[in-house]
Amino acid sequence: MMTEAILPITGDHLKAWGHRPGPAFYDLLQRANAAQAQGVDLAAIRQMLDADLPPPPPPSLALQKGVPFHTNIQAEDADEAKNIADVSRTMRALMQTPTIEAGAIMPDACPAGPEGTIPVGGVVAARNAIHPGMHSADICCSVMITDLGNTDPKAVLDAASAVTHFGAGGRDNGQRFTVALDLLDAFRENAFLQGNKMLHVAQSHMGTQGDGNHFLFVGRSRKTGRTAMVTHHGSRGPGALLYKGGMEVAERYRRTLSPETLKQNAWIPADTEDGRAYWEALQLIRRWTKANHNALHQAVTEKVRAEVGHRFWNEHNFVFERGGLYYHGKGATPAWDGYAADATGLTLIPLNMAEPVLVVKGNDAAHSLGFSPHGAGRNYSRSEHRKRNAATTPEAMLKEETPGLDIRFHAGGIDMSELPSGYKRADTVVRQIKDYGLAEIEDYIDPFGCIMAGDLPPFWQTGKRARR
């Protein structure tokens, strides 16, 4: 008489008993099958492995009914009224996220994605949560200023044109800036920043500015008459890769902690190993971004042999910890003393290429959660701006909107969506900064000229043209 073969215990058994697939599965299967080979029945094996069951998942967090938020913006025309309605609608959906305890919108607020996405000019405070989607892929987008003394502003703009790098990708070998070795070592030790691709872009993207609304601006201080250079850009490839990795981890937590939460508002619990690693990664990306600004400023300074006065910077797309809460500023500038170890008490608010860059001291207003605007913002999209101006040419618009200024597009044609008419009126934003008591203006850097990327074709079109 033949003995019936005993089927081995498989992962399906373990999952049916409540175990979750993972690194421990192999050891559990080995132990289970060894016990079965010794004649132990399934019920006893299951009981033996009960000690290794994972803890039950925490109860799912439901959406909130909606936390109220502060509104620091007024409508002065129909476009502004529609923009505020759109921003308010997306904020109401955003404020249902279970982690959020407070929110505010700035005078430069405008939508930045599907409903429920934090808008540009939006700030939220979250408890024990870091939301990668609320700083977006352009982590630590920031501005830096260097006082270049009495240097001729045209000489500065000429030098900057030769030094800077706009457009997609990084610098070629032989044209790269040095990245501090200890910073690269710190990248290697962080779970979110290690890997050859990350290390490559950390080196090749140093000294680059990207595209879109990023710029290099040269002007004169209204207070002192001295020349100043201002750069605006973020963390480039390293930040984009960190954002991607952060969103993947946050999504895993969302599925367990709060499936009702919108995917773009997923979070990493700050008190977990993942949360601590992500927070550290953000600080390292901040350090890289500051070095990126410094590389360009120092190269231009040396090229024109300027006597440097002050140099400071601030980010406006980041996460800040204050009083046990994590403040997510999406296109919003921290306006309280000591928000970072290198904070100087002054921050920058650029408006558009034909208007001054504001040097301000923040007021730490409660109704703005301690933030001020990051710029002028838009009342409608880039595509809508192009549609409204289809009857004219970019050249004619540039001439009309920037008389007497030296405006350069580094890597392509004129990007009409970046001309002053693409943004909210600067005087409106300045007036609302004052009306809401968000900051005190200490100085104006009046424009001489600026450099922007220009109207570049999408990278996939560029690739096709190159192959042809």
C-alpha positions in Angstrom: 0.0 0.0 0.0 1.4 3.4 -1.0 1.8 6.2 1.6 0.1 9.4 0.5 2.7 12.1 0.0 2.7 15.0 2.5 2.5 18.3 0.6 5.0 21.0 1.8 3.9 24.1 3.7 3.9 27.1 1.4 3.6 30.8 1.5 -0.1 30.5 0.9 -0.4 28.6 4.2 1.5 31.4 6.0 -0.6 34.1 4.5 -3.8 32.2 5.4 -2.5 32.1 9.0 -2.0 35.9 9.1 1.7 36.3 8.2 2.7 39.0 5.8 5.2 38.4 2.9 8.6 39.7 3.7 12.2 38.9 4.6 11.0 36.6 7.5 9.0 34.3 5.2 12.0 32.1 4.3 12.9 31.3 7.9 9.2 30.6 8.8 8.9 28.2 5.9 12.1 26.4 6.8 10.9 26.0 10.4 7.4 24.9 9.4 8.5 22.3 6.9 11.1 20.9 9.3 8.4 20.5 12.0 6.1 18.8 9.4 8.9 16.4 8.5 9.1 15.4 12.1 5.4 14.5 12.1 3.9 17.7 13.7 0.4 18.4 12.3 -0.6 21.6 10.7 -2.6 22.9 13.7 0.4 22.6 16.0 2.7 24.2 13.4 0.4 27.1 13.0 0.3 27.5 16.8 4.1 27.3 16.9 4.4 30.2 14.4 1.8 32.4 16.1 4.6 34.1 18.2 6.0 35.5 14.9 2.7 37.0 13.7 3.1 40.7 12.8 1.2 43.2 15.0 -2.3 44.0 13.7 -2.3 47.1 11.5 -3.5 50.3 13.2 -7.0 51.3 12.6 -7.5 53.2 9.3 -7.6 57.0 9.8 -10.7 58.5 8.2 -10.7 61.8 6.5 -11.4 64.8 8.6 -14.5 66.9 8.0 -12.2 69.7 7.1 -9.9 71.9 9.2 -10.4 75.7 8.6 -7.6 77.6 7.0 -6.5 81.2 6.9 -6.9 83.2 3.7 -4.4 86.0 3.1 -5.4 87.0 -0.4 -8.0 89.3 -2.0 -9.7 89.3 -5.4 -9.3 92.5 -7.4 -10.6 91.3 -10.8 -12.5 88.4 -12.3 -9.3 86.3 -13.0 -8.3 86.8 -9.4 -11.7 85.8 -8.1 -11.7 82.6 -10.1 -8.2 81.8 -9.0 -9.1 82.3 -5.3 -12.2 80.1 -5.8 -10.0 77.3 -7.3 -7.4 77.6 -4.6 -10.0 77.5 -1.9 -11.7 74.4 -3.3 -8.4 72.5 -3.5 -7.5 73.7 0.1 -10.8 72.4 1.4 -10.1 69.0 0.0 -6.5 69.1 1.3 -7.6 70.0 4.8 -9.5 66.7 5.1 -6.1 64.9 5.3 -6.1 63.2 8.8 -2.6 64.5 9.8 -3.3 68.2 9.1 -4.0 70.6 12.0 -3.8 74.1 10.4 -3.4 75.7 7.0 -3.0 79.1 5.2 -2.8 80.6 1.7 -0.6 83.5 0.7 -1.3 86.4 -1.7 0.5 84.5 -4.5 -1.6 81.4 -4.2 -2.6 79.5 -7.3 -3.5 75.8 -8.0 -0.7 73.3 -8.6 -2.5 70.1 -9.6 -5.7 68.1 -9.2 -8.2 69.1 -6.5 -6.8 68.3 -3.1 -3.2 69.1 -4.1 -1.5 71.8 -2.0 -1.5 75.0 -4.0 1.4 77.2 -4.7 1.4 79.7 -1.9 -0.1 77.1 0.4 1.1 76.1 3.9 -0.1 73.3 6.1 1.0 72.1 9.6 0.9 68.3 10.1 1.2 66.2 13.2 3.9 63.4 13.1 3.8 63.3 9.3 6.0 64.3 6.4 4.1 64.6 3.1 6.5 64.4 0.1 3.7 65.5 -2.2 3.5 68.8 -0.3 7.0 69.9 -1.2 6.8 68.3 -4.7 9.6 67.2 -6.9 11.2 70.7 -6.8 12.4 70.2 -3.2 14.0 73.2 -1.6 13.3 75.5 -4.5 15.1 78.6 -3.2 16.6 82.0 -3.8 20.1 83.4 -3.0 21.4 86.9 -3.2 25.0 88.2 -3.3 26.0 91.8 -2.9 28.6 92.4 -5.6 29.5 96.0 -4.6 30.0 98.5 -7.3 30.5 96.0 -10.1 29.0 96.9 -13.5 25.7 95.0 -13.7 26.2 94.2 -17.4 29.6 92.7 -16.6 27.9 90.5 -14.0 25.2 89.4 -16.4 27.8 88.6 -19.1 29.8 86.6 -16.6 26.7 84.8 -15.4 25.7 83.9 -19.0 29.0 82.2 -19.5 28.9 80.4 -16.1 25.4 79.2 -15.6 23.6 76.2 -17.1 19.9 76.1 -17.9 17.8 73.3 -19.4 17.3 69.6 -18.8 20.1 67.3 -17.5 23.4 68.2 -16.0 26.9 69.3 -17.0 29.2 67.3 -19.2 32.5 65.9 -17.8 35.1 68.7 -17.7 32.5 71.4 -17.0 31.3 70.2 -13.7 31.5 71.9 -10.3 33.0 70.0 -7.3 30.6 68.4 -4.8 32.0 68.1 -1.2 33.1 64.6 -0.5 31.6 64.5 2.9 28.2 65.4 1.4 28.5 62.6 -1.1 29.5 60.2 1.8 26.4 61.4 3.7 24.3 60.6 0.6 25.7 57.1 0.5 24.7 56.5 4.1 21.1 57.6 3.7 18.5 55.0 2.6 16.8 57.5 0.3 19.9 59.0 -1.2 22.3 56.1 -1.8 22.7 54.5 -5.2 24.7 55.3 -8.3 22.0 57.2 -10.2 21.6 59.6 -7.2 25.3 60.1 -6.8 25.7 60.7 -10.6 23.1 63.5 -10.7 24.4 65.0 -7.4 27.7 65.6 -9.2 26.5 66.4 -12.8 23.6 68.7 -11.7 25.8 70.9 -9.4 25.9 74.4 -10.9 22.7 74.0 -12.9 19.4 75.8 -12.8 16.8 73.8 -14.8 14.0 75.5 -16.6 10.5 77.0 -16.0 10.4 80.0 -13.7 14.0 79.5 -12.5 16.2 82.5 -13.2 19.4 84.4 -12.6 18.6 88.1 -11.9 21.0 91.1 -11.7 19.9 94.4 -10.3 20.8 97.3 -8.0 19.8 97.8 -4.4 17.5 100.8 -4.0 18.9 101.4 -0.5 22.7 101.3 -1.3 23.0 101.5 -5.1 25.2 98.4 -5.1 24.9 95.6 -7.7 23.3 92.3 -6.6 22.8 88.9 -8.2 19.9 86.7 -7.3 19.4 83.0 -8.4 16.3 81.0 -8.2 16.3 77.2 -8.5 15.9 74.0 -6.5 17.5 70.7 -5.9 17.4 69.6 -9.5 17.9 65.8 -10.2 18.7 64.8 -6.6 15.5 66.4 -5.3 13.4 64.8 -8.0 14.8 61.4 -7.2 14.2 61.9 -3.4 10.7 63.0 -4.1 10.0 59.9 -6.2 11.4 57.6 -3.5 9.5 59.4 -0.8 6.2 59.2 -2.6 6.7 55.4 -3.0 7.3 54.9 0.7 4.5 57.3 1.6 2.1 55.4 -0.6 2.8 52.1 1.2 1.9 53.8 4.5 -1.2 55.4 2.9 -2.6 52.1 1.9 -2.4 50.8 5.5 -3.0 54.0 7.5 -5.5 55.9 5.5 -6.7 54.5 2.1 -9.2 57.3 1.8 -6.4 60.0 1.7 -5.6 61.3 -1.7 -2.5 59.7 -3.2 -0.8 63.1 -3.6 -1.3 63.6 0.2 0.2 60.4 1.4 2.7 60.7 4.3 5.6 59.0 6.0 5.1 58.9 9.8 7.9 61.1 11.2 8.5 58.8 14.2 9.3 55.7 12.1 12.7 54.6 10.8 11.5 55.7 7.3 10.4 59.1 8.6 13.8 59.7 10.4 15.7 58.7 7.2 13.5 60.9 5.0 13.9 63.9 7.3 17.6 63.5 7.3 17.5 63.2 3.5 15.6 66.5 3.2 18.4 68.2 5.3 21.1 66.8 3.0 19.2 67.9 -0.1 18.9 71.3 1.5 22.6 71.4 1.9 23.2 70.3 -1.7 20.9 73.0 -3.0 22.6 75.7 -1.0 25.9 74.5 -2.4 24.4 74.6 -5.9 23.5 78.3 -5.5 26.9 79.0 -3.9 28.7 77.4 -6.8 27.2 79.8 -9.3 27.5 82.8 -7.1 31.1 82.2 -6.3 32.0 81.5 -10.0 30.5 84.8 -11.1 32.1 86.6 -8.2 35.5 85.4 -9.2 34.9 86.0 -12.9 34.1 89.7 -12.3 36.5 90.0 -9.4 33.9 91.6 -7.2 34.2 92.7 -3.6 31.4 90.7 -2.0 29.2 92.1 0.7 26.4 90.0 2.2 25.2 86.7 0.8 22.1 84.9 2.1 19.4 82.6 0.9 16.1 81.1 1.8 14.0 78.2 0.6 10.3 78.4 -0.2 9.5 74.8 -1.1 10.3 72.7 2.0 9.3 71.2 5.3 10.1 72.8 8.6 9.7 71.5 12.1 8.3 73.9 14.7 6.7 73.2 18.0 6.3 69.5 17.3 4.5 70.1 14.0 5.8 69.7 10.4 5.1 72.8 8.4 4.9 72.2 4.6 5.4 75.3 2.6 4.7 74.9 -1.1 5.9 78.1 -2.6 5.8 79.9 0.7 8.7 81.5 2.6 9.4 80.9 6.3 9.0 84.3 8.1 10.1 83.6 11.7 13.5 84.1 13.3 15.7 81.1 13.4 13.7 78.9 11.1 17.0 77.3 10.2 20.6 77.5 11.6 21.7 79.7 8.7 18.7 82.0 8.7 19.8 85.7 8.7 16.5 87.3 9.6 16.0 88.5 6.0 14.4 86.6 3.1 13.8 87.3 -0.6 10.5 87.6 -2.6 11.0 87.9 -6.4 8.0 89.2 -8.4 8.8 89.1 -12.1 11.7 89.9 -14.4 10.6 93.5 -14.8 10.0 94.2 -11.1 12.2 94.4 -8.1 13.2 91.5 -5.9 12.0 92.3 -2.4 14.3 92.0 0.6 12.0 91.4 3.6 11.9 90.7 7.3 9.2 88.3 8.2 6.5 89.1 10.7 5.7 85.5 11.9 2.0 86.2 11.6 -0.2 83.6 13.2 -2.8 84.0 10.4 -0.1 82.9 7.9 1.3 80.1 10.1 4.5 82.2 10.2 5.1 82.3 6.4 5.1 85.0 3.7 4.7 84.7 -0.1 7.5 83.3 -2.3 6.7 85.5 -5.4 3.9 86.8 -7.5 2.1 83.6 -8.5 -0.3 83.2 -11.4 -4.0 83.8 -12.0 -4.2 81.3 -14.8 -2.1 78.6 -16.4 0.8 79.0 -18.8 -1.3 77.6 -21.6 -4.1 80.0 -20.9 -1.6 82.9 -21.1 -0.3 81.7 -24.5 -3.9 81.4 -25.7 -4.8 84.9 -24.6 -1.7 86.3 -26.4 -1.9 84.2 -29.6 -2.4 87.3 -31.7 1.0 88.7 -30.9 4.6 87.4 -31.0 6.9 86.7 -28.0 9.3 89.2 -29.4 6.7 92.0 -29.4 5.6 91.1 -25.9 9.1 91.0 -24.6 9.8 94.5 -26.0 6.6 95.9 -24.6 6.8 94.4 -21.1 10.5 94.8 -20.4 11.6 98.2 -21.8 15.2 99.0 -21.0 16.0 95.7 -19.5 18.6 93.1 -20.6 16.5 89.9 -20.8 18.3 86.7 -22.0 17.0 83.3 -22.7 19.9 80.9 -22.2 18.9 77.7 -24.0 16.1 78.6 -26.3 13.6 81.1 -27.7 11.5 83.5 -25.7 9.2 81.8 -23.2 6.2 84.1 -23.3 4.7 82.3 -20.2 7.5 83.7 -18.1 7.0 87.3 -19.2 5.5 89.7 -16.6 2.0 89.4 -18.1 2.1 85.7 -17.1 2.1 86.6 -13.4 -0.1 88.4 -11.0 0.4 92.1 -10.9 3.4 92.8 -8.7 1.8 95.9 -7.0 -1.2 93.8 -5.9 1.0 91.2 -4.3 3.1 93.9 -2.5 0.0 95.7 -1.3 -1.4 92.4 0.1 1.9 91.6 1.9 1.5 94.9 3.6 -2.3 94.7 4.2 -2.0 91.3 5.8 1.1 92.2 7.8 3.1 89.2 6.4 6.5 90.9 6.1 8.3 94.3 6.3 10.1 95.3 3.1 13.7 96.3 3.9 15.0 96.9 0.4 14.1 96.6 -3.3 16.6 95.1 -5.8 15.6 97.0 -9.0 16.1 95.0 -12.2 18.9 95.4 -14.7 18.3 92.2 -16.5 18.0 88.4 -16.0 18.7 85.0 -17.6 16.1 82.3 -18.0 16.0 78.9 -19.7 13.8 80.0 -22.6 11.1 78.1 -24.6 12.7 74.7 -24.9 11.0 71.8 -26.7 10.2 68.7 -24.5 13.2 66.5 -23.9 11.6 63.7 -25.9 11.3 65.9 -29.0 14.9 67.1 -28.5 16.0 63.4 -28.5 14.1 62.6 -31.7 15.6 65.6 -33.5 19.1 64.6 -32.4 18.6 61.1 -33.7 17.4 62.4 -37.0 
